[in-house]
Amino acid sequence: MMTEIWLIRHGLTDSNANKIIQGQLDVPLNELGRTQAKYLGDRLNYFLFRHCLKKENGINEIGSGSSSNVEDSSKYIVEDMETVAYSSDLCRAYETATISLGGKIPVKTHQGLREMDFGPISGRGLTQLPLGQQKAFQLLLSGDPDVVFLSADHSKEVSRSESLREVQSRVTDAVQEILKENKGKRILLFSHGIAIKMYIANAMGWTITQGYLGISTENTSISRILIPHHTTKVSPSTSIRLLSLNDCAHLHLTNPRESE
């Protein structure tokens, strides 16, 4: 028996659209984000709650990922397994979860699934950063695993962001905790872009820089990982399979069945 993890990014927010750094600020979905969550819900309803099996012609039953490193999920039957859902406690992730699931299953929250904490630059536009923080942000964009942002105002208590390495450690610990309680189940995790990148990178044995630069996570995208039943600590040595990556076909189709 296997365990499935579905890593799902939240829908669009006004801050996303306006390139405002959100981090752990509690920003709600905008109208388009709620529509995206409804499209995601159509897809989840069809594939998770209708006991979908692999098609005989071998077409991927949930749509294919965009990376050459993704395992061909058409080789696996999607069995009728119990589905549970967890979400970051930030409202944009929780709202995505509740809209898309429509009350079919309860949604538990876990702070460990939050986005990277950007500390003093949270809520700022990229053009509003002081010079020193602009330089640090360029290091972040290059995938530096240890860069942090510090408060530029020394008259106040110094505030500090997380680093990519710290985000990876936090999210990995949270998912391992959830796995221990849900072996053999399908686990839907509603989270955030950087958090999802860091977890996948760790699971697949990629460096933090490779994960940050090489993985895309569009709003409401689905990335699926298949895990052997005997393990709760996910690593490349545990024979995991990356079944899909950044799969957002539901945003481009009017009927979720068309993604078969």
N, C-alpha and C positions, 0 to 999 in steps of 0.2 A: 504494500500500500504506500502511496506517495502523498506528499503534502504540496499544495499549490499556493504560491504567493502571487497575488495580483497587486502591483504597485500602480496606483492611480493618482495622477496629479489633479489638483483642484481646477475648477473653471476660471475663466478670465475675470479680472478685477479692473477697476479704473486705474489703479496703480500700475498693473501690468501694461495696460494700454498706453499710459503716459510715461512709462519708463521711470517710475518712482520706486525706490528701494523699499521693499516691504519688510523683509526679514520676519520678525515675530510680532509686528504690528497686526492688530486684529482687523483686517480689512475685508469687507463682505464682497460677495460676487456682484458684478454688475448685470444688467439685463442680458447681455450676450452670454455671460458666464452661466447664468441660470438656464438659458436655452441649451448651451452645450451640455449641461448636466442632465437635461431632459433627453437629449439624443443619446448620451451615455446610458441613461436608464433604459431606453428602448433596447439597446444592445445587450445590456446585462439581463434584462427580462427575458429576451429571446434565448440567449445562450446559457444562462445559469439556472433559470427557473422553468425551463421546458425540457430538462433532461436530455440535452443535445448530445448526440454521438457523432463520432468522426464519419464523414461521408465515404462511401465505398470508392469514389473516384480519387480519394487522397487529397482533396482540396482542404487547406487549412480552415478549420471550422470557426475560428475567431479572427481571421485576417492575419496577414504576415507582417513581421517586423521589417524595419528598413536597414538592418545591419547584417553584413555577411557573417558575423559571429553568432547570429541567432540560430538556435536549433530548429529544425523543421517540425513544428508542432503537429503536422498532419500524421505523424507516425504514432501519435498517442490518442487514445480514446478519452474523451472527457467523461469520466464516470460520474454517476449520481452520488456525489459526496456532499456532506454537510458544509454549508457556507456560513462563514462568520465575517463580521465587518468591524474594523477599527479605523479611527480617524484621528488625525491631529486635532487638538482642542481649539485650534484657530478656526474662526467661523467660516472662512472661505473653503476650507477642506471639509468641515463638518456639514456645511450647507450642500456641497457637492454630493456628499455621501447620502444625506437624507433625501434630496431631490431624486437622485438616480435610483435609489433603492425603494423609494416610495412606500416605506413602512413594511416591506416584505420580511426584513430581518432587522433586529435592533443594531444600533451602531454604538460601540463603546469608544471612548476617547482615551488617548494616551499622549502625554506631553512630549514623550521621546520622539514622536513622529513630526514634531514642529520643523519649520524651515530654519535655516541658518540664522542665528541672531547677529544682525549687523551692527548692534550697539549704537554708537553715536551718529552713524550715517543713516539709520532707519528713518524713513519718511522723506528723504531728500531725493531730488532729481540728480541725475548723473552730472549735469552742468553746474550744480550748486555746491559741489564738494570743494573744500579748501584744497590748496595745492598739494599739501602733504598727503591728504587722503585720496586725492586723484592719483598720485603715484602708487599708493598702496592698492587702489582699485585696479590699476593696470597690472600689478603683480597678481592680483586675484584672477583677472581675466586670462593671464598666462598659465593659470593652474597651480600657482604656488600653494602648497598644502598648509603652510604655517603662517601666512600673512594674517595680521589682525588690524582692526581699526581702533584707535584710541581717541578719547575726547581731546579736541583741540583747545578747549578752554581750561586752562590750568587753575583757574580760580574756583572751579567746581570739583566735586569728587570725580575722579577719573572713571569713565565708563569704557568698556572693552567689548569688542565683538568676539564671536567664535571664529576659529580657523576651520578650514575644510577638514583637517584631520580630526578636530574635536567634533564636528558635525558627524563625520563617519562613525566615530566611536559611540556617540550618543544614539544614533539611529540603529546601528548594528545591535547594541545592547537591548534597545526597545523591541526590535523584531525577534531577537532570540527569546526574550521573555514571553512574547506573544506565542511564538512557536511551541514553547514548552507546554502551554495550556491548550494547544489546538493541533496536536499531531493527527495526521491523516485527514485533515479538513482543507477546504479551499478558503484561504484567508484574504479578504479584500482589505488593503491598506490605503486609505486616502491620505495623501501627504503632499509634498511640495517638490519643486524642481530640483534644487540642489540636494535636498535630503534623499530623494530617490536616486539621483546620480551616484551619490556616495555609497549608498547601500549596494547598488548593483556592482559598482567597481570592486568593492570588498568581496562580494560573493563570487565574482568571476576571476579574482586574482589580478585585476588591473591596478595600475598605480592610481593614486588620487588624481594626478594630473591627467592621465589618460581618461579617467572617468569624467572629470569635469569638462574637458575639451571635446571628448569623443562621443558622449551620450547626449542626445536631444530628448527633452521631455516637454512636449507640447501640452497645452491646457487640456485636461481630461484624457490624456493619453494613458494607455494600458501597457504595462510591461509585466510579463509573466515568468515566474521561475518555478520549476518543478524540483522538489527536494525529496530524497530518499526518506522513508518513514522513520528510520532508526536515528536520524540526526536532528539536533536542534541548533547546532553551531554550523552555520552555512559557510563553506569555503570551497575553493576549486577541488580539494581532495575528497569531497563528499559526493562526487558524481552528480552534481546538480545539472539541470538543463535550463538554458535561457530560451524560452519558447517564443517570446515576442518582445519587441523593444520599441517604445514610442509609437504604439499602434493607436492611431486616431482615425481609423476609417469611418467611424460613426459620424464624424463631423463633415464628411464629404458625400454621404449617402442619405437619401431621403427615406430609405427602407433598410433597417439593419440586416434583414435577410439577404440583401444584395452582397454582403461581405462574405458570403459562403464561398 
